[in-house]
Amino acid sequence: MPFIDIFAWIVLAVAVLTLVAAFVALGAMPGRIARRRGHPWAQAVAVGSWATLICGFVFWPLILTWAYVDAPTRRETRP
């Protein structure tokens, strides 16, 4: 096997590892942001992030926005 073939395999392996690392980083980012900000539904944000990445990238920006937006607290009304 010539050197250029070995080099091509190494470049291909590095490219695949980079894509896998980017996928994992994007999948974990909204969940980490939500937990750090104390979001009341941090686990749901994390699950939603992975689900949208696996099933399609379309709703991932919506989940990322959800990680930054907190739900309003309910005020108790007294009769």
C-alpha positions as CSV (number, residue, x, y, z in Angstrom):
1,M,0.0,0.0,0.0
2,P,1.6,3.3,-1.0
3,F,1.9,6.2,1.4
4,I,-0.8,8.2,-0.3
5,D,-3.4,5.5,0.3
6,I,-2.5,5.3,4.0
7,F,-2.7,9.1,4.2
8,A,-6.1,9.1,2.6
9,W,-7.4,6.5,5.1
10,I,-6.1,8.6,8.0
11,V,-7.8,11.7,6.6
12,L,-11.0,9.8,6.1
13,A,-10.9,8.5,9.7
14,V,-10.2,12.0,11.1
15,A,-13.2,13.4,9.1
16,V,-15.5,10.7,10.3
17,L,-14.4,11.3,13.9
18,T,-14.9,15.0,13.6
19,L,-18.4,14.5,12.2
20,V,-19.3,12.2,15.1
21,A,-17.9,14.6,17.7
22,A,-19.9,17.5,16.1
23,F,-23.1,15.5,16.2
24,V,-22.6,14.6,19.9
25,A,-21.7,18.2,20.8
26,L,-24.8,19.5,19.0
27,G,-27.0,16.9,20.6
28,A,-25.8,17.6,24.1
29,M,-25.7,21.4,23.9
30,P,-29.3,22.4,24.6
31,G,-29.6,19.9,27.5
32,R,-26.4,21.3,29.1
33,I,-27.6,24.9,28.6
34,A,-31.0,24.1,30.2
35,R,-29.5,22.4,33.2
36,R,-27.0,25.2,33.8
37,R,-29.8,27.8,33.6
38,G,-32.0,25.9,36.0
39,H,-34.8,25.2,33.4
40,P,-37.8,23.5,35.0
41,W,-37.9,21.0,32.1
42,A,-34.2,20.5,31.5
43,Q,-34.6,16.7,30.9
44,A,-37.3,17.3,28.3
45,V,-35.1,19.8,26.5
46,A,-32.2,17.2,26.4
47,V,-34.5,14.5,25.1
48,G,-36.0,16.8,22.5
49,S,-32.5,17.8,21.3
50,W,-31.5,14.2,20.7
51,A,-34.8,13.3,19.1
52,T,-34.7,16.2,16.7
53,L,-31.1,15.5,15.7
54,I,-31.8,11.8,15.1
55,C,-35.1,12.3,13.3
56,G,-34.1,15.4,11.4
57,F,-32.5,18.7,12.1
58,V,-35.5,20.9,11.4
59,F,-36.7,21.5,15.0
60,W,-33.3,21.6,16.7
61,P,-33.1,25.5,16.6
62,L,-36.5,25.5,18.3
63,I,-35.2,23.2,21.1
64,L,-32.2,25.4,21.5
65,T,-34.4,28.4,21.9
66,W,-36.5,26.5,24.5
67,A,-33.4,25.8,26.5
68,Y,-32.9,29.6,27.0
69,V,-36.6,30.4,27.7
70,D,-37.9,29.6,31.2
71,A,-41.5,28.9,31.9
72,P,-43.3,31.6,33.8
73,T,-43.9,30.7,37.4
74,R,-47.5,30.3,38.5
75,R,-48.9,32.7,41.1
76,E,-51.2,31.3,43.7
77,T,-54.5,33.1,43.8
78,R,-56.2,33.4,47.2
79,P,-60.0,33.3,47.3
